[in-house]
């Protein structure tokens, strides 16, 4: 089967995407497919028309790849593709939309407030910051609404840090959110679709080795973060985390595979969903492949299953 | 293609992680590196590189030189060469060093693969894990991964408009000594510093070699830009003030071509000998083809002419960038006024993080090097290195205009967030034209006011 692997692109996560894409290509070749690598750029449509793939494997992270843009294009061209459809991508790529949807459905997510740049410029939102800070309590996490990979995420430890953190977050997006910091353990639940519907894989816990925060650098470099899989959790907590993650997967309408990030609060043992990732990393250090491995699903099998699900699903329209 | 052996992910990580040397843990790769990869997109005006403009070299000359190499020294050019370099190239190096004010014997020279290899070989020769290296703050970003790879403990000494603060250097050395740590060497780019754009004053040069001599410490003087002076009088290289404790590094990269990958070291004989052995282990010898090419180039006419043409081009580009900065950057920003070299160091208000700003700037298709790349201790967060040699004048104007826009946007946003209103437009008058040839005094107050180096983050 001819598979186009879409990777690279112009997002800030280009390098990560290139690494994910290359691994996917290797796996698809081992599975006997005819693989065409596509570094996504202005000639994407042209390339796809020339290649005429039977399925496109979306290994694009961040802007264009994860926000529904490429998915919309593939729908328009009638090419089946891996992972979630347009609407799930649109919802998941915007942390604010995700969090509102979760809150409406009473899925636990840390308290938050979200603002656009306009709210500060035109509506005087800065005046509301003290009240927000009072409600969320320091430290507060400030993050852009749309970035993956922890780019632009800042900790504000005092009120004096907040404006600077907001300026940094607005470097990545026109919309940012201020979120209550949940001190505790960083868990990731990977989900893949199968014959019996979506299935949660063993949970991965990310334990930063140096920094006090699981930041962008440690996320992608071997040795900077220790991953424990399956995470050492009480059965009750592990199954609750998996259930919550599956709820989020269903709520957003994800397909194929996804990863849901949660915090396990140290004091309360409460679980809080931070975000869902519809095109999670597939690099050597990424979490979904680790989780699959722990479930006895090798990388090639994982990639094979993701492609099968894509083929079993007709384009949305 | 035969199918490759199936691999498993988690085991892969474990397996490779166990194989990596301990020092790879400090070989830093970073979000910044991923961001920097985006600066290479064709639509981006990159003020990030340290690239000379090789489009200024006539293709006909290149063809003629290669033809000369082919007809006159084909088999030698295609063969291995001596580790220390061909005599014909060393003769060129002697000429260049003479122009810099250093008299050198060819035997005191080791030809290297770019100036970068000198840094690597000096580290390889002198450093055990945990040894201390002293350098400027900021330091050359390209030296950082080398220091890290050799597991050096790097101590950075603040700079001002006259270069490295030698009083702080002495205090630092005292402090280190009192804790039983003696640095192996001091790394410095005294002339047209990369990235700070400042030059070590004559008085401090003398102080620095005095300190090195008294304490028997080696100094690695990295001098890639010395001949690219646009104003002011040349200052003597450290090596011309002391040949006992100064290891001198330079390169053909900025006066001819970085593509030839040729640099050199001049060092005290015992050090040079060890570096030679280190080089044998690294790459046996530098490219014979390149060495013959450069030799043919020096034979073909006065090599200084091309350098003079570069000086004219880069001086204009520097001026264009300084004017554009004055026009487009907000009054809260400060920057250096380099008398030569390739870089301007700009420092923004400390609430702007230039790594994050780069992400925003890339949206506007313009790039720079975030200041943090020049520090090993997390400082530099609000500074940036701007290069003016690699792109044309129009692109410099447009690049700085776009950059100024995003900076002003962030300044205004911060003002809105904190209730401190700032004017949306830049408030600086255009840069007064400096006299083009007359050297400004070395203690230039204009410089004193612009090199505000970043504070250490809490």
Interface residues (C-beta under 8 A of the other chain):
Chain A: X10 X12 X13 X14 X15 X16 X26 X29 X30 X32 X117 X120 X121 X126 X129 X149 X151 X152 X162 X163 X164 X166 X167 X168 X169 X170 X171 X172 X215 X216 X217 X220 X221 X222 X223 X227 X229 X284 X285 X286 X289 X290 X292 X293 X294 X298 X299 X300
Chain B: X1 X3 X4 X6 X7 X8 X9 X10 X11 X12 X13 X16 X17 X20 X24 X25 X29 X30 X31 X33 X34 X35 X37 X38 X41 X351 X352 X353 X356 X357 X359 X360 X362 X410 X413 X414 X416 X417 X418 X419
